[in-house]
Amino acid sequence: MDLRLVAELHKSIKDCADRGLVVAAKWSSELYLSIPQHKRDALCEHPTTFSTSTPARSRSPQPLLSFAVDSPAISAGLSVPPKARHYAPLPTSESSPYQSQESDPDRADDAAFLAAQAFFTSKEFSRVVHVLQGCSSAKAQFLSLYCQFLISERSTERNWYKNFSDRDQPAIPFNRRLLGHLELVTNTDDPWLLFLKGLFLSRLNRREEAVESIIVSLGGYPWNWSAWTLLGQCVGDAQELASLLPLLPFPASHPLVQMFQIKSMNELNSPTENELALCDHLLGDDYFRRSSWVMSLRACVLYHLHDFGQAEKQFENILSLDPYRVDDIDIYSNILYVTENRLKLTWLAHEFLERDKDRPEVCCLVGNHYSLRGEHEKAVKYFRRATELDRTYLSAWTLMGHEYIEMKNSHAAIEAYRRAVDISRKDYRAWYGLGQAYELLSMHQYALHYYQRATALRRTTRPEMNRPYDVRLWQAQATCYEEIGRTRDAVECLKRALLSAGSQEIMLSLKLAKLYEELEEPIEAAAYHKRVVDISRVEGRPIQDYAKSSIYVARHQMVIPGGDLELAKEYLERIAQSNVEEVTQATDWLKKLKSVMLSRPSTTSASHGP
């Protein structure tokens, strides 16, 4: 990470804080703190001696999304090689167009802007708008419009909660003033106002326009993490992300692109070993070696890869460096819940409840603590508290639904899962939960629909992204198909489940054998029964695990022309010599086998010939 990037990151702390983007400013501060000391010292010694140019990169010839607006670098008439683009460097000198345009108005608006910042800190947004009236600097315009948006959001939420129980109430609040806000930034070329434009467009569900505006905004000012977060929210799945990355006006090696890719794949529940390698790269000595934020990204990747042991170790490392960090503590609690680490989860819940009981992540942590203890009513109480603190908190709604499923309260579970889906349609867990709830109500057609939605979000052509959860999704679909009498479709779903389950799975093979028996296809049924026998014997499983399958295979070999009677004899004798309950059945079939072998001795010998 060269001095230019260090300088840009350092400058972004004040730039974001000045505009009230506190989350982005906090993010920049954390990253800057994690940069090796010698690089920060070098920046202080040589604040203006580095280059701000960025190498050109080739673009994707056929992107999935099309964007009509060129980057600021193109529109500014900079020299760009064919089929490549530069991103506009962050303004660092007096020659910068944004800086030169703002310098005089900034000085004139200084007193009003300082007062506005103080009012913003105390959340007096109406006073901010009032005091900035007549200010002409771009910074003042941004803060004024941003506060107008926050005021309208607050009013919309307040009115929405008044009619919370109204059946005609929309699932999520809709801000009717968004179009008015959008008109104020329609023709802007300021990167910060373009970010607001993207925000308004995304709230209006004009996703492609929002993405276009955000990309142009990032081209003008790369280190606004709020813009990257908003861009990630516009991505629907991993394929969209893959086609969006080449459209970004940065090289793939840029740390911002890499962090955006990892964060987005985590949000889509689909990170791979590639994202894990990117985390390790960003945690190297040249970048953010001691960044708790990047470490948390890595822990979340491991969590989604189901490497719970390594994920837990990563979170322990984070807490050893930053013991008061609350961000992503809910993910850590999920890991402890899945691994049933009751002692550590209890300690963590008590510690963080004392530190900050009004953070939604802490409420989720405490909810997991009570859920693991089987106290589902208390768990629901804390998950609900988390949603009251943050109505967009997806995990809390989903986990609340899980608790209601445990309590057999399907209707309440459906309501919670629907809230989760309204917040984000990208999370397969809420769709899967809806399927479970409707299955409890024996509404298998509805359940099937939601299971299919969940599976579609998980489906991938990359083998390394197969997950244990995929097995459950396909199994759930198979159960529904079986219940509604579509046995053939159930078989296909179980075959897909078997692909994800691995070579040593026998329960799915037993289920497939049973369905093929119902379809009166004995050859296929016998093949899966034989698979059960072979796997069980290799793994040294007890005979009762494969006794029925052994008898079925033996019977099948006896009745088909040219069947392997020696194999049938071997299977039946093993069962007959055991103490399982199928002994009598195996003995009877052995007697019948002797008669069959006497009736066709030549066939038997031929089947074992050279």
Backbone torsions as a table, in degrees:
resi	resn	phi	psi	omega
1	MET	NA	112.8	-173.5
2	ASP	-80.7	174.5	-175.7
3	LEU	-64.7	-30.2	178.9
4	ARG	-61.7	-46.4	179.4
5	LEU	-66.5	-37.7	177.6
6	VAL	-62.8	-41.9	179.6
7	ALA	-65.5	-41.7	178.7
8	GLU	-62.4	-43.9	179.1
9	LEU	-62.9	-44.2	179.8
10	HIS	-60.9	-43.8	-178.9
11	LYS	-66.6	-31.5	-176.6
12	SER	-66.8	-24.1	179.7
13	ILE	-60.3	-50.1	-179.5
14	LYS	-72.4	-40.0	-178.7
15	ASP	-59.6	-44.8	-179.3
16	CYS	-71.7	-40.4	-179.7
17	ALA	-65.0	-40.1	179.2
18	ASP	-59.3	-31.8	-176.2
19	ARG	-95.9	8.8	176.4
20	GLY	80.2	9.5	179.0
21	LEU	-87.7	75.5	-170.2
22	VAL	-67.5	-34.8	179.8
23	VAL	-66.9	-42.8	178.4
24	ALA	-65.5	-40.1	178.7
25	ALA	-64.6	-40.8	177.5
26	LYS	-62.6	-42.7	179.5
27	TRP	-61.5	-46.8	179.8
28	SER	-62.4	-40.5	-179.5
29	SER	-62.4	-44.0	179.7
30	GLU	-62.3	-43.3	-179.7
31	LEU	-66.7	-43.8	-178.8
32	TYR	-62.3	-37.4	178.7
33	LEU	-63.5	-29.5	-176.3
34	SER	-85.8	-8.8	178.5
35	ILE	-69.4	138.7	-179.8
36	PRO	-51.4	142.2	-174.3
37	GLN	-57.7	-37.5	-176.1
38	HIS	-66.0	-28.3	178.0
39	LYS	-75.3	-37.3	176.3
40	ARG	-67.5	-37.6	177.1
41	ASP	-65.2	-40.0	179.2
42	ALA	-63.6	-34.9	178.2
43	LEU	-65.1	-38.8	179.0
44	CYS	-68.0	-34.7	-178.2
45	GLU	-76.7	-33.9	-176.8
46	HIS	-130.6	71.6	-173.0
47	PRO	-70.0	-20.9	-173.4
48	THR	-132.6	20.9	-173.8
49	THR	-104.2	13.2	-177.3
50	PHE	-111.5	160.0	-178.7
51	SER	-83.9	152.5	177.3
52	THR	-114.8	15.8	179.6
53	SER	-80.3	156.6	-179.0
54	THR	-131.4	131.3	-178.6
55	PRO	-59.1	147.3	177.2
56	ALA	-73.4	156.7	176.2
57	ARG	-138.1	149.8	178.6
58	SER	-73.6	155.0	-178.4
59	ARG	-107.2	157.9	176.7
60	SER	-68.3	128.2	-177.6
61	PRO	-69.8	-27.5	-176.8
62	GLN	-135.2	72.6	179.2
63	PRO	-69.4	153.0	177.9
64	LEU	-67.9	-41.7	179.3
65	LEU	-100.4	141.0	179.2
66	SER	-108.8	137.4	-179.2
67	PHE	-128.7	127.4	-173.5
68	ALA	-82.9	-25.1	-173.3
69	VAL	-89.7	129.4	176.1
70	ASP	-73.9	166.1	177.2
71	SER	-71.5	160.3	178.5
72	PRO	-56.3	-30.0	179.4
73	ALA	-63.5	-40.8	179.8
74	ILE	-67.9	-48.2	-176.2
75	SER	-65.4	-24.2	179.1
76	ALA	-80.7	-4.7	176.5
77	GLY	79.5	24.9	178.9
78	LEU	-72.3	155.8	180.0
79	SER	-77.4	117.4	-177.3
80	VAL	-128.1	128.8	177.6
81	PRO	-60.1	156.0	178.0
82	PRO	-56.6	141.3	177.2
83	LYS	61.2	26.3	178.0
84	ALA	-147.2	158.3	-179.1
85	ARG	-137.6	153.6	169.0
86	HIS	-102.0	155.0	164.9
87	TYR	-96.6	146.8	-179.0
88	ALA	-65.2	125.9	-178.4
89	PRO	-66.6	153.6	177.7
90	LEU	-63.9	130.8	-179.3
91	PRO	-59.6	123.5	180.0
92	THR	-132.0	-2.1	-177.9
93	SER	-134.5	173.9	-177.3
94	GLU	-71.0	-15.9	179.8
95	SER	-79.9	-8.2	-179.9
96	SER	-62.2	133.5	-179.5
97	PRO	-61.3	-41.5	-179.2
98	TYR	-66.3	-40.9	-176.5
99	GLN	-69.7	-41.3	-178.8
100	SER	-67.4	-34.9	179.5
101	GLN	-70.0	-31.0	-173.0
102	GLU	-92.0	-17.0	-168.3
103	SER	-59.8	-49.8	-178.7
104	ASP	-67.3	-50.4	177.1
105	PRO	-59.0	-35.6	179.8
106	ASP	-60.0	-43.0	-179.8
107	ARG	-66.1	-39.4	-179.2
108	ALA	-68.3	-32.5	-176.4
109	ASP	-94.1	6.4	-169.2
110	ASP	-57.4	-48.8	-176.4
111	ALA	-64.4	-44.9	179.9
112	ALA	-64.8	-38.4	-177.6
113	PHE	-69.4	-39.0	177.5
114	LEU	-62.5	-40.4	176.7
115	ALA	-64.9	-40.8	179.6
116	ALA	-61.7	-39.7	178.3
117	GLN	-62.8	-40.4	178.7
118	ALA	-65.4	-41.3	178.0
119	PHE	-65.0	-38.3	179.8
120	PHE	-63.8	-41.4	179.9
121	THR	-60.2	-35.2	178.7
122	SER	-90.9	9.8	175.9
123	LYS	62.2	32.1	174.0
124	GLU	-95.7	72.7	-170.2
125	PHE	-66.1	-35.5	179.3
126	SER	-64.6	-36.9	177.2
127	ARG	-67.2	-34.1	176.4
128	VAL	-60.3	-50.7	-179.4
129	VAL	-59.5	-41.3	-177.7
130	HIS	-65.5	-47.4	-174.5
131	VAL	-71.2	-22.3	-179.3
132	LEU	-91.8	2.0	176.5
133	GLN	-60.6	130.5	-180.0
134	GLY	89.4	-10.6	177.1
135	CYS	-75.6	138.3	-173.8
136	SER	-110.9	-7.2	-179.3
137	SER	-69.2	150.0	-179.5
138	ALA	-62.3	-35.2	179.7
139	LYS	-64.9	-42.9	178.5
140	ALA	-66.8	-38.6	178.2
141	GLN	-62.2	-42.0	179.1
142	PHE	-62.1	-51.1	-175.5
143	LEU	-63.9	-37.2	178.5
144	SER	-64.1	-48.3	-179.1
145	LEU	-67.2	-38.4	178.9
146	TYR	-62.1	-40.2	178.4
147	CYS	-69.7	-35.5	175.1
148	GLN	-60.6	-40.6	177.8
149	PHE	-64.3	-45.1	-179.5
150	LEU	-63.5	-37.5	177.6
151	ILE	-63.0	-46.2	-179.2
152	SER	-67.0	-34.0	176.6
153	GLU	-66.0	-43.5	180.0
154	ARG	-62.6	-43.0	179.1
155	SER	-65.4	-40.7	179.6
156	THR	-63.0	-44.8	179.8
157	GLU	-64.2	-40.8	-179.4
158	ARG	-62.0	-44.7	178.8
159	ASN	-68.0	-34.6	-179.7
160	TRP	-66.7	-43.2	-179.3
161	TYR	-68.4	-26.0	176.8
162	LYS	-61.6	-35.0	-178.0
163	ASN	-110.3	34.2	-173.3
164	PHE	-58.1	-36.3	-176.2
165	SER	-88.3	-1.3	-179.7
166	ASP	-72.0	127.9	-177.4
167	ARG	-66.4	-28.3	179.6
168	ASP	-82.9	-1.2	-178.8
169	GLN	-68.4	134.6	176.7
170	PRO	-61.7	153.8	-176.0
171	ALA	-62.5	-34.4	176.9
172	ILE	-132.2	152.3	-178.1
173	PRO	-62.8	141.8	176.8
174	PHE	-117.7	120.9	-178.0
175	ASN	-83.2	109.2	-175.7
176	ARG	-76.5	-8.7	179.8
177	ARG	-91.0	0.8	-175.9
178	LEU	-60.7	-40.1	-179.1
179	LEU	-62.6	-38.7	176.8
180	GLY	-64.4	-42.4	176.6
181	HIS	-62.1	-41.6	-176.9
182	LEU	-62.7	-37.5	-179.3
183	GLU	-59.4	-30.5	-177.0
184	LEU	-72.8	-18.4	-177.6
185	VAL	-121.8	16.0	-174.9
186	THR	-58.4	-44.1	-174.3
187	ASN	-108.0	20.5	-177.3
188	THR	-75.2	152.8	172.0
189	ASP	-123.5	6.7	175.5
190	ASP	-74.7	128.5	-175.4
191	PRO	-60.9	-32.5	179.7
192	TRP	-72.3	-41.5	177.6
193	LEU	-70.7	-29.4	174.4
194	LEU	-65.4	-33.4	174.2
195	PHE	-62.0	-45.3	177.1
196	LEU	-62.5	-38.5	177.2
197	LYS	-59.9	-45.0	177.2
198	GLY	-61.9	-37.8	178.1
199	LEU	-62.7	-46.7	-179.5
200	PHE	-64.8	-41.9	-179.2
201	LEU	-64.6	-39.6	179.8
202	SER	-66.0	-37.4	177.8
203	ARG	-68.2	-25.9	177.3
204	LEU	-87.9	6.8	-179.8
205	ASN	62.6	26.8	173.0
206	ARG	-98.0	73.4	-164.7
207	ARG	-65.3	-45.1	-175.7
208	GLU	-67.2	-38.5	176.5
209	GLU	-65.8	-38.0	179.1
210	ALA	-62.6	-45.4	-179.7
211	VAL	-61.0	-43.1	179.5
212	GLU	-59.6	-46.5	-178.4
213	SER	-65.5	-39.9	-178.8
214	ILE	-66.7	-40.2	-179.8
215	ILE	-63.2	-42.3	177.7
216	VAL	-65.1	-39.0	177.0
217	SER	-60.3	-45.5	179.7
218	LEU	-66.3	-33.0	175.9
219	GLY	-61.6	-32.8	178.8
220	GLY	-85.4	-31.7	179.1
221	TYR	-146.5	97.3	-172.0
222	PRO	-71.1	-28.6	-166.8
223	TRP	-94.8	29.7	172.1
224	ASN	-96.1	96.6	-174.7
225	TRP	-66.0	-24.9	176.9
226	SER	-62.2	-34.4	177.5
227	ALA	-68.7	-41.3	177.1
228	TRP	-63.0	-40.9	178.4
229	THR	-62.0	-44.0	178.8
230	LEU	-63.1	-39.8	178.0
231	LEU	-62.1	-41.2	178.4
232	GLY	-63.0	-34.7	179.1
233	GLN	-67.9	-21.6	179.7
234	CYS	-84.0	-10.2	-177.7
235	VAL	-84.5	128.3	-175.6
236	GLY	-87.8	-34.7	-178.5
237	ASP	-158.5	179.3	-175.5
238	ALA	-65.4	-32.4	178.6
239	GLN	-66.8	-42.0	177.4
240	GLU	-62.3	-41.2	179.2
241	LEU	-61.6	-43.7	-178.8
242	ALA	-61.4	-34.7	-179.6
243	SER	-86.3	-15.9	177.5
244	LEU	-81.4	-36.4	-175.0
245	LEU	-55.5	-41.8	178.7
246	PRO	-67.3	-16.6	-179.8
247	LEU	-82.1	-14.4	-178.4
248	LEU	-70.6	139.4	-176.7
249	PRO	-81.2	43.6	179.5
250	PHE	-141.5	153.2	173.9
251	PRO	-68.6	154.4	-178.9
252	ALA	-62.9	-20.7	-179.1
253	SER	-83.9	-5.6	-179.6
254	HIS	-65.3	133.1	-177.5
255	PRO	-58.9	-31.9	179.0
256	LEU	-65.2	-40.9	178.3
257	VAL	-64.3	-42.7	-179.2
258	GLN	-65.5	-42.3	178.6
259	MET	-66.5	-38.5	177.1
260	PHE	-63.1	-42.4	179.7
261	GLN	-63.0	-45.7	-179.1
262	ILE	-63.9	-47.6	-178.4
263	LYS	-60.9	-43.1	-178.8
264	SER	-66.2	-41.7	179.3
265	MET	-66.3	-34.3	174.1
266	ASN	-64.5	-42.6	179.9
267	GLU	-64.0	-29.7	178.9
268	LEU	-88.1	1.7	-179.6
269	ASN	60.1	30.1	-174.3
270	SER	-134.8	34.4	178.5
271	PRO	-69.4	157.6	-179.7
272	THR	-125.1	-176.4	175.4
273	GLU	-61.7	-26.1	177.7
274	ASN	-62.6	-44.1	178.1
275	GLU	-66.0	-34.0	177.2
276	LEU	-64.2	-41.1	178.1
277	ALA	-65.4	-37.0	177.4
278	LEU	-64.2	-38.9	176.5
279	CYS	-60.7	-45.3	-180.0
280	ASP	-62.5	-36.5	178.1
281	HIS	-65.2	-44.9	-178.9
282	LEU	-68.5	-24.1	178.2
283	LEU	-89.5	7.7	178.1
284	GLY	-73.6	173.2	-176.1
285	ASP	-64.4	-24.3	-177.2
286	ASP	-82.8	-10.8	-174.9
287	TYR	-123.0	-109.6	-169.7
288	PHE	-117.3	68.7	-169.4
289	ARG	-56.7	-40.8	-175.7
290	ARG	-113.6	30.0	-178.6
291	SER	-79.3	116.5	177.5
292	SER	-67.8	-27.5	179.1
293	TRP	-67.2	-47.1	178.7
294	VAL	-67.9	-37.9	175.9
295	MET	-59.7	-39.5	179.3
296	SER	-66.9	-37.8	173.0
297	LEU	-56.3	-45.6	-178.6
298	ARG	-64.5	-41.8	178.9
299	ALA	-62.1	-39.1	178.7
300	CYS	-67.9	-36.7	175.0
301	VAL	-60.0	-48.2	179.5
302	LEU	-61.6	-37.8	178.1
303	TYR	-61.6	-46.8	-179.6
304	HIS	-71.1	-23.3	174.6
305	LEU	-83.4	0.8	180.0
306	HIS	64.3	25.3	172.2
307	ASP	-94.7	73.5	-170.5
308	PHE	-67.0	-32.2	179.8
309	GLY	-63.2	-48.8	179.4
310	GLN	-69.3	-35.2	177.7
311	ALA	-62.9	-41.9	178.5
312	GLU	-62.8	-41.9	178.4
313	LYS	-63.0	-37.6	179.6
314	GLN	-65.6	-42.0	177.7
315	PHE	-66.6	-36.1	176.4
316	GLU	-62.5	-39.4	177.8
317	ASN	-64.1	-41.0	178.7
318	ILE	-61.1	-47.1	-177.9
319	LEU	-68.6	-26.8	176.2
320	SER	-70.3	-32.0	178.1
321	LEU	-84.1	-35.4	-174.7
322	ASP	-140.3	78.7	-170.4
323	PRO	-67.4	-14.2	-177.8
324	TYR	-104.5	11.8	-179.1
325	ARG	-76.6	123.4	-177.8
326	VAL	-97.6	-28.1	-177.9
327	ASP	-53.9	131.1	177.3
328	ASP	67.5	12.2	177.0
329	ILE	-66.5	-23.5	176.8
330	ASP	-67.7	-35.7	176.7
331	ILE	-65.4	-42.3	176.8
332	TYR	-58.9	-41.8	179.8
333	SER	-66.6	-33.4	175.7
334	ASN	-61.4	-41.2	179.8
335	ILE	-64.0	-46.0	179.3
336	LEU	-64.8	-32.5	177.2
337	TYR	-67.1	-47.3	-177.6
338	VAL	-64.3	-39.1	180.0
339	THR	-84.0	0.7	179.0
340	GLU	55.8	40.4	177.7
341	ASN	-86.7	78.0	-171.9
342	ARG	-62.8	-41.1	-175.6
343	LEU	-65.3	-48.1	-177.9
344	LYS	-68.9	-37.1	179.4
345	LEU	-65.9	-39.1	177.5
346	THR	-63.6	-45.1	179.1
347	TRP	-61.3	-45.3	-178.1
348	LEU	-62.8	-41.7	-179.4
349	ALA	-62.6	-45.7	-179.4
350	HIS	-66.2	-40.2	-179.0
351	GLU	-62.7	-50.4	-174.0
352	PHE	-78.7	-25.1	176.5
353	LEU	-65.7	-35.2	177.0
354	GLU	-71.8	-32.7	-175.1
355	ARG	-78.3	-44.6	-174.5
356	ASP	-158.1	84.6	-175.3
357	LYS	-76.0	-10.3	-177.4
358	ASP	-103.4	18.5	171.6
359	ARG	-94.9	132.3	-179.1
360	PRO	-59.4	-33.0	179.1
361	GLU	-64.4	-36.4	179.0
362	VAL	-69.6	-40.1	176.6
363	CYS	-61.5	-38.7	177.8
364	CYS	-66.1	-40.1	176.7
365	LEU	-59.0	-47.0	-179.3
366	VAL	-67.0	-37.2	175.8
367	GLY	-59.5	-43.1	176.6
368	ASN	-63.1	-37.3	177.8
369	HIS	-59.0	-48.5	-179.3
370	TYR	-70.8	-33.5	178.9
371	SER	-63.6	-42.6	179.8
372	LEU	-64.8	-27.8	177.2
373	ARG	-83.8	-2.0	179.5
374	GLY	81.1	10.7	179.1
375	GLU	-94.4	77.3	-169.9
376	HIS	-69.5	-32.9	178.4
377	GLU	-63.6	-43.2	178.1
378	LYS	-67.4	-36.4	177.9
379	ALA	-61.6	-44.9	178.6
380	VAL	-59.6	-40.5	-179.7
381	LYS	-57.7	-43.7	-178.0
382	TYR	-77.3	-35.4	175.7
383	PHE	-64.8	-38.8	177.5
384	ARG	-65.9	-39.4	177.3
385	ARG	-60.7	-39.2	178.2
386	ALA	-61.4	-40.8	179.5
387	THR	-71.2	-27.3	175.7
388	GLU	-70.4	-34.3	177.9
389	LEU	-75.4	-31.2	179.5
390	ASP	-148.9	101.8	-175.4
391	ARG	-66.5	-17.5	-179.7
392	THR	-95.0	12.8	-175.9
393	TYR	-78.8	95.7	-172.3
394	LEU	-59.9	-48.2	-175.3
395	SER	-59.7	-38.6	-177.6
396	ALA	-65.2	-43.2	177.9
397	TRP	-62.0	-43.6	-178.9
398	THR	-64.8	-45.9	-179.8
399	LEU	-66.8	-33.0	175.2
400	MET	-62.9	-41.3	175.9
401	GLY	-60.0	-41.3	178.0
402	HIS	-59.8	-41.1	-179.8
403	GLU	-64.4	-42.0	178.5
404	TYR	-64.5	-33.8	174.7
405	ILE	-62.2	-43.7	178.2
406	GLU	-61.6	-32.6	-179.6
407	MET	-86.9	3.5	-179.6
408	LYS	61.3	26.5	177.4
409	ASN	-100.6	81.8	-172.8
410	SER	-64.4	-39.2	-176.5
411	HIS	-65.9	-43.1	177.0
412	ALA	-66.1	-37.0	177.8
413	ALA	-62.4	-43.2	179.7
414	ILE	-60.9	-42.4	178.9
415	GLU	-61.1	-43.7	-179.5
416	ALA	-66.0	-45.2	-179.7
417	TYR	-64.6	-36.0	178.5
418	ARG	-64.8	-37.6	175.5
419	ARG	-60.9	-42.0	179.1
420	ALA	-63.2	-43.1	-179.7
421	VAL	-66.1	-36.8	177.7
422	ASP	-62.4	-35.0	-179.4
423	ILE	-73.5	-44.9	-179.6
424	SER	-149.6	121.7	178.4
425	ARG	-87.6	6.6	-176.2
426	LYS	-94.1	-11.8	-173.8
427	ASP	-92.4	111.8	-176.2
428	TYR	-66.5	-23.0	-174.4
429	ARG	-66.8	-36.7	178.6
430	ALA	-68.9	-40.6	177.4
431	TRP	-63.7	-41.8	178.0
432	TYR	-62.9	-40.4	177.8
433	GLY	-62.3	-40.1	175.6
434	LEU	-60.1	-41.1	177.0
435	GLY	-60.6	-43.6	178.4
436	GLN	-61.4	-43.0	-177.9
437	ALA	-63.5	-43.7	179.7
438	TYR	-71.8	-28.2	175.8
439	GLU	-67.9	-36.9	175.7
440	LEU	-61.4	-31.4	178.2
441	LEU	-85.6	5.7	-178.3
442	SER	59.9	28.6	175.9
443	MET	-101.3	77.0	-167.5
444	HIS	-71.3	-28.7	177.2
445	GLN	-65.6	-44.0	177.1
446	TYR	-63.8	-45.7	-179.8
447	ALA	-58.4	-42.1	-179.7
448	LEU	-60.8	-42.8	-179.9
449	HIS	-58.1	-45.3	-177.2
450	TYR	-73.4	-35.0	174.8
451	TYR	-62.8	-38.2	179.1
452	GLN	-66.0	-38.1	176.9
453	ARG	-62.9	-43.2	179.4
454	ALA	-63.4	-42.2	-178.8
455	THR	-66.3	-38.6	179.1
456	ALA	-61.7	-35.3	178.3
457	LEU	-71.8	-24.4	-178.5
458	ARG	-94.3	-16.8	-171.6
459	ARG	-66.2	138.3	179.1
460	THR	-152.5	153.5	177.8
461	THR	-93.5	1.0	-178.6
462	ARG	-97.3	115.2	-174.7
463	PRO	-58.8	-32.5	-176.8
464	GLU	-69.1	-9.8	-178.5
465	MET	-98.4	6.0	175.2
466	ASN	-63.6	143.1	-175.7
467	ARG	-131.2	152.2	173.2
468	PRO	-55.4	-33.0	-178.7
469	TYR	-63.7	-30.0	179.5
470	ASP	-60.3	-35.5	178.4
471	VAL	-60.2	-45.3	-179.5
472	ARG	-64.4	-37.8	-179.8
473	LEU	-64.5	-46.1	179.7
474	TRP	-68.2	-38.2	176.6
475	GLN	-61.5	-42.2	-179.6
476	ALA	-62.1	-42.0	176.5
477	GLN	-62.5	-42.0	-179.6
478	ALA	-60.7	-41.2	178.9
479	THR	-60.8	-43.7	179.6
480	CYS	-64.8	-43.8	178.4
481	TYR	-60.5	-39.7	179.8
482	GLU	-64.9	-40.3	-178.5
483	GLU	-65.9	-32.8	-178.7
484	ILE	-95.2	10.0	172.8
485	GLY	84.5	13.8	179.0
486	ARG	-101.4	72.9	-172.8
487	THR	-64.0	-38.4	-178.2
488	ARG	-62.5	-41.5	177.2
489	ASP	-66.6	-35.5	177.5
490	ALA	-61.5	-40.3	178.5
491	VAL	-61.3	-45.0	-178.8
492	GLU	-62.9	-38.9	178.3
493	CYS	-65.3	-40.9	179.6
494	LEU	-67.8	-32.1	175.6
495	LYS	-64.7	-39.8	177.3
496	ARG	-66.0	-38.1	177.7
497	ALA	-63.2	-39.2	-178.6
498	LEU	-65.3	-33.3	177.8
499	LEU	-64.1	-37.2	-179.0
500	SER	-82.5	-22.1	-171.9
501	ALA	-77.9	-27.0	-177.2
502	GLY	104.5	168.0	-170.8
503	SER	-75.9	-14.6	-174.6
504	GLN	-100.0	7.2	-179.2
505	GLU	-77.5	130.7	178.9
506	ILE	-116.3	-24.9	-177.4
507	MET	-63.7	-39.5	177.9
508	LEU	-66.7	-37.4	177.9
509	SER	-64.9	-39.4	176.5
510	LEU	-62.6	-40.9	179.6
511	LYS	-66.3	-41.3	178.0
512	LEU	-63.9	-40.9	178.4
513	ALA	-61.1	-42.2	179.5
514	LYS	-62.4	-44.0	-179.3
515	LEU	-66.3	-37.7	177.5
516	TYR	-67.6	-31.3	173.8
517	GLU	-63.8	-42.1	178.6
518	GLU	-65.3	-32.4	178.0
519	LEU	-80.7	-0.9	-179.2
520	GLU	58.7	47.2	175.5
521	GLU	-122.0	79.0	-171.7
522	PRO	-64.5	-29.3	-178.7
523	ILE	-64.0	-47.2	178.6
524	GLU	-66.0	-40.3	179.8
525	ALA	-61.6	-44.3	-179.7
526	ALA	-64.3	-36.1	-179.9
527	ALA	-62.6	-42.6	179.3
528	TYR	-73.2	-34.3	174.9
529	HIS	-63.7	-39.8	179.0
530	LYS	-65.9	-35.1	176.7
531	ARG	-61.8	-41.0	178.1
532	VAL	-61.2	-44.5	-179.3
533	VAL	-63.0	-47.2	-176.8
534	ASP	-62.3	-46.3	-178.9
535	ILE	-65.2	-42.2	-178.1
536	SER	-63.7	-39.7	-179.1
537	ARG	-70.7	-39.6	178.6
538	VAL	-63.4	-39.3	-178.3
539	GLU	-85.2	-3.8	178.8
540	GLY	69.9	34.1	-180.0
541	ARG	-74.1	157.9	178.2
542	PRO	-63.3	152.3	-173.4
543	ILE	-61.9	-32.5	-177.5
544	GLN	-62.9	-20.1	179.1
545	ASP	-69.6	-24.8	-176.1
546	TYR	-132.2	16.4	-178.7
547	ALA	-64.1	-48.8	-179.4
548	LYS	-62.1	-40.1	178.9
549	SER	-64.4	-39.4	178.9
550	SER	-61.7	-43.8	-179.7
551	ILE	-65.6	-40.7	-179.5
552	TYR	-63.2	-44.9	-179.7
553	VAL	-62.2	-43.3	179.8
554	ALA	-61.6	-45.3	178.8
555	ARG	-60.9	-41.6	-179.1
556	HIS	-63.3	-42.3	179.3
557	GLN	-65.7	-27.8	-179.9
558	MET	-75.3	-31.5	-172.6
559	VAL	-95.0	-20.9	-178.5
560	ILE	-86.0	148.0	177.2
561	PRO	-61.9	132.0	178.7
562	GLY	71.6	21.6	-179.0
563	GLY	-64.3	156.6	-178.8
564	ASP	-82.1	90.4	-175.7
565	LEU	-71.0	-30.6	177.7
566	GLU	-66.2	-38.6	176.0
567	LEU	-64.3	-42.1	178.2
568	ALA	-61.3	-41.8	179.6
569	LYS	-63.5	-43.9	-180.0
570	GLU	-60.6	-45.7	-178.8
571	TYR	-63.6	-46.1	-176.7
572	LEU	-67.3	-40.0	-179.9
573	GLU	-64.7	-38.1	179.0
574	ARG	-62.3	-40.5	-179.5
575	ILE	-72.5	-40.5	-177.7
576	ALA	-65.0	-28.4	-178.3
577	GLN	-89.2	1.2	-179.6
578	SER	-97.7	-172.3	178.3
579	ASN	-117.4	25.2	178.0
580	VAL	-80.1	165.3	-174.7
581	GLU	-71.2	-13.6	179.0
582	GLU	-85.9	9.3	-176.9
583	VAL	-58.1	-48.5	-178.1
584	THR	-60.3	-43.1	179.6
585	GLN	-63.4	-41.4	179.7
586	ALA	-66.5	-38.8	179.3
587	THR	-63.4	-44.0	178.2
588	ASP	-60.2	-42.6	-179.7
589	TRP	-71.2	-26.9	174.9
590	LEU	-64.4	-39.5	177.7
591	LYS	-62.5	-44.2	178.8
592	LYS	-65.1	-35.3	-179.6
593	LEU	-63.2	-38.7	179.8
594	LYS	-60.6	-40.7	178.3
595	SER	-63.6	-41.8	-179.5
596	VAL	-65.8	-41.1	-179.1
597	MET	-66.1	-34.3	177.1
598	LEU	-69.0	-31.2	-176.4
599	SER	-79.4	-19.8	179.0
600	ARG	-143.2	65.5	-179.6
601	PRO	-65.8	-35.2	-177.8
602	SER	-65.9	-36.5	-179.5
603	THR	-65.5	-40.3	-178.8
604	THR	-63.6	-46.1	-179.1
605	SER	-67.7	-33.6	-179.6
606	ALA	-66.5	-33.8	-177.2
607	SER	-69.2	-16.2	179.8
608	HIS	-112.4	15.8	179.9
609	GLY	-77.1	176.3	-177.7
610	PRO	-69.9	NA	NA
